[in-house]
Amino acid sequence: RPTSTAEADDAEKDDSLAEKQAALEDRIAEESEIADFWAQLGRVLSKRGRHSAAVAAYRRACELDGATTYVWESLGLALKRVGRMEESLVALERAIRMSEGGIAKQLYNTSLTLRDLRRREDAIKMVRRAIALRPDYSAAQFFDSLLSLAQGDYARGWPAYEWRWALGQMRPRNAGD
């Protein structure tokens, strides 16, 4: 039984997702060869934190030739969440190839996986490709600053570190005082 409003909201959200999952599973039982149903199921499972099951659903969508850039990227992120980094990288790179040279968000997500694989130089190259496509991409700029600082490139890292304010997750200490 939920003890707070937040817990009640979470329980309601999970109930709603469980209903969506059940409806999608019913549709798939009737029409199992429709890739979009599998992709939608993967999205719902991922939102419910069932990442291994999401991987299986996204893989099925890919097998059915309904693999859009979004599905490959989602598969890559789900694989990352279950710790299958090399497979994640393959799926994310495929999403990049499918999007004719890359979409900034996919490049950024790939750079995060490369970092997790301790391939820092490759991560830097990838995040900088994202920035080249979208110079105002604050998350990529901030991540590049962290990578630069970790490499000892302070001339690049410290100015780029200012992008943290654009993320909206932090406020300067004197903001609003």
PyMOL commands that place a pseudoatom at each C-alpha (Angstrom):
pseudoatom trace, name=CA, resn=ARG, resi=1, chain=A, elem=C, hetatm=0, pos=[0.000, 0.000, 0.000]
pseudoatom trace, name=CA, resn=PRO, resi=2, chain=A, elem=C, hetatm=0, pos=[1.515, 3.381, -1.042]
pseudoatom trace, name=CA, resn=THR, resi=3, chain=A, elem=C, hetatm=0, pos=[2.487, 5.622, 1.865]
pseudoatom trace, name=CA, resn=SER, resi=4, chain=A, elem=C, hetatm=0, pos=[2.961, 8.871, -0.070]
pseudoatom trace, name=CA, resn=THR, resi=5, chain=A, elem=C, hetatm=0, pos=[1.542, 10.701, -3.042]
pseudoatom trace, name=CA, resn=ALA, resi=6, chain=A, elem=C, hetatm=0, pos=[4.709, 9.990, -5.026]
pseudoatom trace, name=CA, resn=GLU, resi=7, chain=A, elem=C, hetatm=0, pos=[4.430, 6.263, -4.308]
pseudoatom trace, name=CA, resn=ALA, resi=8, chain=A, elem=C, hetatm=0, pos=[0.761, 6.340, -5.301]
pseudoatom trace, name=CA, resn=ASP, resi=9, chain=A, elem=C, hetatm=0, pos=[1.645, 8.116, -8.551]
pseudoatom trace, name=CA, resn=ASP, resi=10, chain=A, elem=C, hetatm=0, pos=[4.377, 5.545, -9.246]
pseudoatom trace, name=CA, resn=ALA, resi=11, chain=A, elem=C, hetatm=0, pos=[1.976, 2.676, -8.556]
pseudoatom trace, name=CA, resn=GLU, resi=12, chain=A, elem=C, hetatm=0, pos=[-0.645, 4.234, -10.849]
pseudoatom trace, name=CA, resn=LYS, resi=13, chain=A, elem=C, hetatm=0, pos=[1.942, 4.746, -13.572]
pseudoatom trace, name=CA, resn=ASP, resi=14, chain=A, elem=C, hetatm=0, pos=[3.100, 1.127, -13.286]
pseudoatom trace, name=CA, resn=ASP, resi=15, chain=A, elem=C, hetatm=0, pos=[-0.514, -0.075, -13.420]
pseudoatom trace, name=CA, resn=SER, resi=16, chain=A, elem=C, hetatm=0, pos=[-1.022, 1.946, -16.598]
pseudoatom trace, name=CA, resn=LEU, resi=17, chain=A, elem=C, hetatm=0, pos=[2.161, 0.534, -18.112]
pseudoatom trace, name=CA, resn=ALA, resi=18, chain=A, elem=C, hetatm=0, pos=[1.135, -2.983, -17.083]
pseudoatom trace, name=CA, resn=GLU, resi=19, chain=A, elem=C, hetatm=0, pos=[-2.179, -2.464, -18.910]
pseudoatom trace, name=CA, resn=LYS, resi=20, chain=A, elem=C, hetatm=0, pos=[-0.354, -1.229, -22.016]
pseudoatom trace, name=CA, resn=GLN, resi=21, chain=A, elem=C, hetatm=0, pos=[1.985, -4.208, -21.829]
pseudoatom trace, name=CA, resn=ALA, resi=22, chain=A, elem=C, hetatm=0, pos=[-0.939, -6.636, -21.568]
pseudoatom trace, name=CA, resn=ALA, resi=23, chain=A, elem=C, hetatm=0, pos=[-2.726, -4.988, -24.495]
pseudoatom trace, name=CA, resn=LEU, resi=24, chain=A, elem=C, hetatm=0, pos=[0.397, -5.140, -26.648]
pseudoatom trace, name=CA, resn=GLU, resi=25, chain=A, elem=C, hetatm=0, pos=[0.987, -8.772, -25.718]
pseudoatom trace, name=CA, resn=ASP, resi=26, chain=A, elem=C, hetatm=0, pos=[-2.611, -9.538, -26.759]
pseudoatom trace, name=CA, resn=ARG, resi=27, chain=A, elem=C, hetatm=0, pos=[-2.076, -7.765, -30.104]
pseudoatom trace, name=CA, resn=ILE, resi=28, chain=A, elem=C, hetatm=0, pos=[1.177, -9.652, -30.651]
pseudoatom trace, name=CA, resn=ALA, resi=29, chain=A, elem=C, hetatm=0, pos=[-0.574, -12.952, -29.897]
pseudoatom trace, name=CA, resn=GLU, resi=30, chain=A, elem=C, hetatm=0, pos=[-2.987, -12.108, -32.736]
pseudoatom trace, name=CA, resn=GLU, resi=31, chain=A, elem=C, hetatm=0, pos=[-0.492, -10.534, -35.149]
pseudoatom trace, name=CA, resn=SER, resi=32, chain=A, elem=C, hetatm=0, pos=[3.039, -11.532, -34.189]
pseudoatom trace, name=CA, resn=GLU, resi=33, chain=A, elem=C, hetatm=0, pos=[4.676, -10.365, -37.422]
pseudoatom trace, name=CA, resn=ILE, resi=34, chain=A, elem=C, hetatm=0, pos=[4.124, -6.619, -36.954]
pseudoatom trace, name=CA, resn=ALA, resi=35, chain=A, elem=C, hetatm=0, pos=[7.407, -5.015, -35.963]
pseudoatom trace, name=CA, resn=ASP, resi=36, chain=A, elem=C, hetatm=0, pos=[5.809, -1.870, -34.547]
pseudoatom trace, name=CA, resn=PHE, resi=37, chain=A, elem=C, hetatm=0, pos=[3.961, -3.886, -31.891]
pseudoatom trace, name=CA, resn=TRP, resi=38, chain=A, elem=C, hetatm=0, pos=[7.260, -5.405, -30.770]
pseudoatom trace, name=CA, resn=ALA, resi=39, chain=A, elem=C, hetatm=0, pos=[8.942, -1.994, -30.704]
pseudoatom trace, name=CA, resn=GLN, resi=40, chain=A, elem=C, hetatm=0, pos=[6.088, -0.546, -28.634]
pseudoatom trace, name=CA, resn=LEU, resi=41, chain=A, elem=C, hetatm=0, pos=[6.320, -3.506, -26.260]
pseudoatom trace, name=CA, resn=GLY, resi=42, chain=A, elem=C, hetatm=0, pos=[10.056, -2.892, -25.904]
pseudoatom trace, name=CA, resn=ARG, resi=43, chain=A, elem=C, hetatm=0, pos=[9.382, 0.735, -25.000]
pseudoatom trace, name=CA, resn=VAL, resi=44, chain=A, elem=C, hetatm=0, pos=[6.815, -0.218, -22.344]
pseudoatom trace, name=CA, resn=LEU, resi=45, chain=A, elem=C, hetatm=0, pos=[9.042, -2.930, -20.877]
pseudoatom trace, name=CA, resn=SER, resi=46, chain=A, elem=C, hetatm=0, pos=[11.945, -0.501, -20.729]
pseudoatom trace, name=CA, resn=LYS, resi=47, chain=A, elem=C, hetatm=0, pos=[9.796, 2.081, -18.920]
pseudoatom trace, name=CA, resn=ARG, resi=48, chain=A, elem=C, hetatm=0, pos=[8.853, -0.634, -16.435]
pseudoatom trace, name=CA, resn=GLY, resi=49, chain=A, elem=C, hetatm=0, pos=[12.520, -1.399, -15.812]
pseudoatom trace, name=CA, resn=ARG, resi=50, chain=A, elem=C, hetatm=0, pos=[12.339, -4.804, -17.471]
pseudoatom trace, name=CA, resn=HIS, resi=51, chain=A, elem=C, hetatm=0, pos=[15.338, -4.239, -19.673]
pseudoatom trace, name=CA, resn=SER, resi=52, chain=A, elem=C, hetatm=0, pos=[16.163, -7.880, -20.513]
pseudoatom trace, name=CA, resn=ALA, resi=53, chain=A, elem=C, hetatm=0, pos=[12.618, -8.389, -21.782]
pseudoatom trace, name=CA, resn=ALA, resi=54, chain=A, elem=C, hetatm=0, pos=[12.853, -5.059, -23.643]
pseudoatom trace, name=CA, resn=VAL, resi=55, chain=A, elem=C, hetatm=0, pos=[15.999, -6.302, -25.389]
pseudoatom trace, name=CA, resn=ALA, resi=56, chain=A, elem=C, hetatm=0, pos=[14.129, -9.384, -26.602]
pseudoatom trace, name=CA, resn=ALA, resi=57, chain=A, elem=C, hetatm=0, pos=[11.201, -7.278, -27.866]
pseudoatom trace, name=CA, resn=TYR, resi=58, chain=A, elem=C, hetatm=0, pos=[13.455, -4.799, -29.673]
pseudoatom trace, name=CA, resn=ARG, resi=59, chain=A, elem=C, hetatm=0, pos=[15.440, -7.660, -31.218]
pseudoatom trace, name=CA, resn=ARG, resi=60, chain=A, elem=C, hetatm=0, pos=[12.203, -9.180, -32.526]
pseudoatom trace, name=CA, resn=ALA, resi=61, chain=A, elem=C, hetatm=0, pos=[11.239, -5.818, -34.051]
pseudoatom trace, name=CA, resn=CYS, resi=62, chain=A, elem=C, hetatm=0, pos=[14.637, -5.704, -35.764]
pseudoatom trace, name=CA, resn=GLU, resi=63, chain=A, elem=C, hetatm=0, pos=[14.205, -9.241, -37.108]
pseudoatom trace, name=CA, resn=LEU, resi=64, chain=A, elem=C, hetatm=0, pos=[10.860, -8.297, -38.656]
pseudoatom trace, name=CA, resn=ASP, resi=65, chain=A, elem=C, hetatm=0, pos=[12.439, -5.584, -40.815]
pseudoatom trace, name=CA, resn=GLY, resi=66, chain=A, elem=C, hetatm=0, pos=[10.706, -2.835, -38.913]
pseudoatom trace, name=CA, resn=ALA, resi=67, chain=A, elem=C, hetatm=0, pos=[13.956, -1.594, -37.514]
pseudoatom trace, name=CA, resn=THR, resi=68, chain=A, elem=C, hetatm=0, pos=[13.929, 2.143, -37.594]
pseudoatom trace, name=CA, resn=THR, resi=69, chain=A, elem=C, hetatm=0, pos=[16.777, 4.224, -36.268]
pseudoatom trace, name=CA, resn=TYR, resi=70, chain=A, elem=C, hetatm=0, pos=[14.743, 4.643, -33.071]
pseudoatom trace, name=CA, resn=VAL, resi=71, chain=A, elem=C, hetatm=0, pos=[14.381, 0.872, -32.587]
pseudoatom trace, name=CA, resn=TRP, resi=72, chain=A, elem=C, hetatm=0, pos=[18.116, 0.260, -33.044]
pseudoatom trace, name=CA, resn=GLU, resi=73, chain=A, elem=C, hetatm=0, pos=[18.944, 3.096, -30.652]
pseudoatom trace, name=CA, resn=SER, resi=74, chain=A, elem=C, hetatm=0, pos=[16.430, 1.788, -28.105]
pseudoatom trace, name=CA, resn=LEU, resi=75, chain=A, elem=C, hetatm=0, pos=[17.893, -1.699, -28.424]
pseudoatom trace, name=CA, resn=GLY, resi=76, chain=A, elem=C, hetatm=0, pos=[21.352, -0.245, -27.824]
pseudoatom trace, name=CA, resn=LEU, resi=77, chain=A, elem=C, hetatm=0, pos=[20.227, 1.582, -24.705]
pseudoatom trace, name=CA, resn=ALA, resi=78, chain=A, elem=C, hetatm=0, pos=[18.395, -1.476, -23.348]
pseudoatom trace, name=CA, resn=LEU, resi=79, chain=A, elem=C, hetatm=0, pos=[21.491, -3.606, -23.938]
pseudoatom trace, name=CA, resn=LYS, resi=80, chain=A, elem=C, hetatm=0, pos=[23.555, -1.021, -22.065]
pseudoatom trace, name=CA, resn=ARG, resi=81, chain=A, elem=C, hetatm=0, pos=[21.159, -1.165, -19.114]
pseudoatom trace, name=CA, resn=VAL, resi=82, chain=A, elem=C, hetatm=0, pos=[21.686, -4.929, -18.821]
pseudoatom trace, name=CA, resn=GLY, resi=83, chain=A, elem=C, hetatm=0, pos=[25.458, -4.534, -19.050]
pseudoatom trace, name=CA, resn=ARG, resi=84, chain=A, elem=C, hetatm=0, pos=[25.963, -5.876, -22.562]
pseudoatom trace, name=CA, resn=MET, resi=85, chain=A, elem=C, hetatm=0, pos=[28.193, -3.003, -23.664]
pseudoatom trace, name=CA, resn=GLU, resi=86, chain=A, elem=C, hetatm=0, pos=[29.748, -4.467, -26.808]
pseudoatom trace, name=CA, resn=GLU, resi=87, chain=A, elem=C, hetatm=0, pos=[26.329, -5.433, -28.188]
pseudoatom trace, name=CA, resn=SER, resi=88, chain=A, elem=C, hetatm=0, pos=[25.016, -2.016, -27.168]
pseudoatom trace, name=CA, resn=LEU, resi=89, chain=A, elem=C, hetatm=0, pos=[27.752, -0.347, -29.150]
pseudoatom trace, name=CA, resn=VAL, resi=90, chain=A, elem=C, hetatm=0, pos=[26.971, -2.426, -32.251]
pseudoatom trace, name=CA, resn=ALA, resi=91, chain=A, elem=C, hetatm=0, pos=[23.266, -1.476, -32.098]
pseudoatom trace, name=CA, resn=LEU, resi=92, chain=A, elem=C, hetatm=0, pos=[23.996, 2.218, -31.472]
pseudoatom trace, name=CA, resn=GLU, resi=93, chain=A, elem=C, hetatm=0, pos=[26.495, 2.337, -34.319]
pseudoatom trace, name=CA, resn=ARG, resi=94, chain=A, elem=C, hetatm=0, pos=[23.919, 0.734, -36.607]
pseudoatom trace, name=CA, resn=ALA, resi=95, chain=A, elem=C, hetatm=0, pos=[21.436, 3.448, -35.626]
pseudoatom trace, name=CA, resn=ILE, resi=96, chain=A, elem=C, hetatm=0, pos=[24.030, 6.051, -36.566]
pseudoatom trace, name=CA, resn=ARG, resi=97, chain=A, elem=C, hetatm=0, pos=[24.673, 4.434, -39.961]
pseudoatom trace, name=CA, resn=MET, resi=98, chain=A, elem=C, hetatm=0, pos=[20.937, 4.271, -40.633]
pseudoatom trace, name=CA, resn=SER, resi=99, chain=A, elem=C, hetatm=0, pos=[20.511, 7.964, -39.922]
pseudoatom trace, name=CA, resn=GLU, resi=100, chain=A, elem=C, hetatm=0, pos=[22.808, 9.025, -42.761]
pseudoatom trace, name=CA, resn=GLY, resi=101, chain=A, elem=C, hetatm=0, pos=[25.810, 10.151, -40.796]
pseudoatom trace, name=CA, resn=GLY, resi=102, chain=A, elem=C, hetatm=0, pos=[24.352, 10.355, -37.370]
pseudoatom trace, name=CA, resn=ILE, resi=103, chain=A, elem=C, hetatm=0, pos=[21.946, 12.185, -35.198]
pseudoatom trace, name=CA, resn=ALA, resi=104, chain=A, elem=C, hetatm=0, pos=[23.455, 14.128, -32.338]
pseudoatom trace, name=CA, resn=LYS, resi=105, chain=A, elem=C, hetatm=0, pos=[21.551, 12.256, -29.615]
pseudoatom trace, name=CA, resn=GLN, resi=106, chain=A, elem=C, hetatm=0, pos=[22.616, 8.872, -30.966]
pseudoatom trace, name=CA, resn=LEU, resi=107, chain=A, elem=C, hetatm=0, pos=[26.207, 10.013, -31.205]
pseudoatom trace, name=CA, resn=TYR, resi=108, chain=A, elem=C, hetatm=0, pos=[26.030, 11.262, -27.624]
pseudoatom trace, name=CA, resn=ASN, resi=109, chain=A, elem=C, hetatm=0, pos=[24.496, 7.992, -26.378]
pseudoatom trace, name=CA, resn=THR, resi=110, chain=A, elem=C, hetatm=0, pos=[27.177, 6.053, -28.218]
pseudoatom trace, name=CA, resn=SER, resi=111, chain=A, elem=C, hetatm=0, pos=[29.863, 8.206, -26.599]
pseudoatom trace, name=CA, resn=LEU, resi=112, chain=A, elem=C, hetatm=0, pos=[28.474, 7.306, -23.168]
pseudoatom trace, name=CA, resn=THR, resi=113, chain=A, elem=C, hetatm=0, pos=[28.726, 3.612, -24.001]
pseudoatom trace, name=CA, resn=LEU, resi=114, chain=A, elem=C, hetatm=0, pos=[32.266, 4.049, -25.305]
pseudoatom trace, name=CA, resn=ARG, resi=115, chain=A, elem=C, hetatm=0, pos=[33.189, 5.732, -22.033]
pseudoatom trace, name=CA, resn=ASP, resi=116, chain=A, elem=C, hetatm=0, pos=[31.663, 2.835, -20.098]
pseudoatom trace, name=CA, resn=LEU, resi=117, chain=A, elem=C, hetatm=0, pos=[33.829, 0.511, -22.197]
pseudoatom trace, name=CA, resn=ARG, resi=118, chain=A, elem=C, hetatm=0, pos=[36.818, 2.621, -21.090]
pseudoatom trace, name=CA, resn=ARG, resi=119, chain=A, elem=C, hetatm=0, pos=[37.401, 3.705, -24.685]
pseudoatom trace, name=CA, resn=ARG, resi=120, chain=A, elem=C, hetatm=0, pos=[37.853, 7.355, -23.733]
pseudoatom trace, name=CA, resn=GLU, resi=121, chain=A, elem=C, hetatm=0, pos=[39.513, 8.496, -26.987]
pseudoatom trace, name=CA, resn=ASP, resi=122, chain=A, elem=C, hetatm=0, pos=[36.670, 7.001, -29.047]
pseudoatom trace, name=CA, resn=ALA, resi=123, chain=A, elem=C, hetatm=0, pos=[34.121, 8.562, -26.676]
pseudoatom trace, name=CA, resn=ILE, resi=124, chain=A, elem=C, hetatm=0, pos=[35.718, 11.978, -27.178]
pseudoatom trace, name=CA, resn=LYS, resi=125, chain=A, elem=C, hetatm=0, pos=[35.611, 11.614, -30.969]
pseudoatom trace, name=CA, resn=MET, resi=126, chain=A, elem=C, hetatm=0, pos=[31.983, 10.512, -30.878]
pseudoatom trace, name=CA, resn=VAL, resi=127, chain=A, elem=C, hetatm=0, pos=[30.749, 13.270, -28.546]
pseudoatom trace, name=CA, resn=ARG, resi=128, chain=A, elem=C, hetatm=0, pos=[32.573, 15.865, -30.625]
pseudoatom trace, name=CA, resn=ARG, resi=129, chain=A, elem=C, hetatm=0, pos=[30.782, 14.580, -33.727]
pseudoatom trace, name=CA, resn=ALA, resi=130, chain=A, elem=C, hetatm=0, pos=[27.520, 15.161, -31.840]
pseudoatom trace, name=CA, resn=ILE, resi=131, chain=A, elem=C, hetatm=0, pos=[28.615, 18.695, -30.971]
pseudoatom trace, name=CA, resn=ALA, resi=132, chain=A, elem=C, hetatm=0, pos=[29.618, 19.370, -34.572]
pseudoatom trace, name=CA, resn=LEU, resi=133, chain=A, elem=C, hetatm=0, pos=[26.089, 18.470, -35.677]
pseudoatom trace, name=CA, resn=ARG, resi=134, chain=A, elem=C, hetatm=0, pos=[24.400, 20.342, -32.844]
pseudoatom trace, name=CA, resn=PRO, resi=135, chain=A, elem=C, hetatm=0, pos=[26.634, 22.906, -31.113]
pseudoatom trace, name=CA, resn=ASP, resi=136, chain=A, elem=C, hetatm=0, pos=[23.846, 23.840, -28.659]
pseudoatom trace, name=CA, resn=TYR, resi=137, chain=A, elem=C, hetatm=0, pos=[23.520, 20.271, -27.332]
pseudoatom trace, name=CA, resn=SER, resi=138, chain=A, elem=C, hetatm=0, pos=[24.251, 21.041, -23.677]
pseudoatom trace, name=CA, resn=ALA, resi=139, chain=A, elem=C, hetatm=0, pos=[24.479, 17.423, -22.447]
pseudoatom trace, name=CA, resn=ALA, resi=140, chain=A, elem=C, hetatm=0, pos=[27.070, 16.616, -25.121]
pseudoatom trace, name=CA, resn=GLN, resi=141, chain=A, elem=C, hetatm=0, pos=[28.990, 19.819, -24.426]
pseudoatom trace, name=CA, resn=PHE, resi=142, chain=A, elem=C, hetatm=0, pos=[29.043, 19.070, -20.697]
pseudoatom trace, name=CA, resn=PHE, resi=143, chain=A, elem=C, hetatm=0, pos=[30.099, 15.453, -21.250]
pseudoatom trace, name=CA, resn=ASP, resi=144, chain=A, elem=C, hetatm=0, pos=[32.878, 16.643, -23.557]
pseudoatom trace, name=CA, resn=SER, resi=145, chain=A, elem=C, hetatm=0, pos=[34.025, 18.989, -20.791]
pseudoatom trace, name=CA, resn=LEU, resi=146, chain=A, elem=C, hetatm=0, pos=[34.239, 16.098, -18.325]
pseudoatom trace, name=CA, resn=LEU, resi=147, chain=A, elem=C, hetatm=0, pos=[36.162, 13.944, -20.794]
pseudoatom trace, name=CA, resn=SER, resi=148, chain=A, elem=C, hetatm=0, pos=[38.512, 16.848, -21.579]
pseudoatom trace, name=CA, resn=LEU, resi=149, chain=A, elem=C, hetatm=0, pos=[39.153, 17.547, -17.915]
pseudoatom trace, name=CA, resn=ALA, resi=150, chain=A, elem=C, hetatm=0, pos=[39.808, 13.855, -17.256]
pseudoatom trace, name=CA, resn=GLN, resi=151, chain=A, elem=C, hetatm=0, pos=[42.371, 13.909, -20.086]
pseudoatom trace, name=CA, resn=GLY, resi=152, chain=A, elem=C, hetatm=0, pos=[44.053, 16.982, -18.605]
pseudoatom trace, name=CA, resn=ASP, resi=153, chain=A, elem=C, hetatm=0, pos=[42.882, 19.264, -21.434]
pseudoatom trace, name=CA, resn=TYR, resi=154, chain=A, elem=C, hetatm=0, pos=[41.949, 22.126, -19.119]
pseudoatom trace, name=CA, resn=ALA, resi=155, chain=A, elem=C, hetatm=0, pos=[41.969, 24.773, -21.852]
pseudoatom trace, name=CA, resn=ARG, resi=156, chain=A, elem=C, hetatm=0, pos=[39.040, 22.989, -23.528]
pseudoatom trace, name=CA, resn=GLY, resi=157, chain=A, elem=C, hetatm=0, pos=[37.455, 21.411, -20.465]
pseudoatom trace, name=CA, resn=TRP, resi=158, chain=A, elem=C, hetatm=0, pos=[36.937, 24.334, -18.114]
pseudoatom trace, name=CA, resn=PRO, resi=159, chain=A, elem=C, hetatm=0, pos=[35.171, 26.674, -20.562]
pseudoatom trace, name=CA, resn=ALA, resi=160, chain=A, elem=C, hetatm=0, pos=[32.946, 23.803, -21.751]
pseudoatom trace, name=CA, resn=TYR, resi=161, chain=A, elem=C, hetatm=0, pos=[32.189, 22.912, -18.115]
pseudoatom trace, name=CA, resn=GLU, resi=162, chain=A, elem=C, hetatm=0, pos=[29.945, 25.997, -18.037]
pseudoatom trace, name=CA, resn=TRP, resi=163, chain=A, elem=C, hetatm=0, pos=[27.423, 24.022, -20.103]
pseudoatom trace, name=CA, resn=ARG, resi=164, chain=A, elem=C, hetatm=0, pos=[26.364, 22.336, -16.847]
pseudoatom trace, name=CA, resn=TRP, resi=165, chain=A, elem=C, hetatm=0, pos=[24.138, 25.341, -16.160]
pseudoatom trace, name=CA, resn=ALA, resi=166, chain=A, elem=C, hetatm=0, pos=[22.256, 24.785, -19.415]
pseudoatom trace, name=CA, resn=LEU, resi=167, chain=A, elem=C, hetatm=0, pos=[21.276, 21.282, -18.317]
pseudoatom trace, name=CA, resn=GLY, resi=168, chain=A, elem=C, hetatm=0, pos=[18.748, 22.735, -15.890]
pseudoatom trace, name=CA, resn=GLN, resi=169, chain=A, elem=C, hetatm=0, pos=[19.774, 20.312, -13.173]
pseudoatom trace, name=CA, resn=MET, resi=170, chain=A, elem=C, hetatm=0, pos=[21.995, 22.759, -11.337]
pseudoatom trace, name=CA, resn=ARG, resi=171, chain=A, elem=C, hetatm=0, pos=[21.852, 26.383, -10.369]
pseudoatom trace, name=CA, resn=PRO, resi=172, chain=A, elem=C, hetatm=0, pos=[24.722, 28.709, -9.619]
pseudoatom trace, name=CA, resn=ARG, resi=173, chain=A, elem=C, hetatm=0, pos=[25.101, 29.192, -5.875]
pseudoatom trace, name=CA, resn=ASN, resi=174, chain=A, elem=C, hetatm=0, pos=[24.022, 32.822, -6.064]
pseudoatom trace, name=CA, resn=ALA, resi=175, chain=A, elem=C, hetatm=0, pos=[21.084, 32.193, -8.396]
pseudoatom trace, name=CA, resn=GLY, resi=176, chain=A, elem=C, hetatm=0, pos=[17.856, 33.526, -6.985]
pseudoatom trace, name=CA, resn=ASP, resi=177, chain=A, elem=C, hetatm=0, pos=[19.475, 34.835, -3.803]
for i in range(1, 177): cmd.bond("trace and resi %d" % i, "trace and resi %d" % (i + 1))
show_as sticks, trace
zoom trace
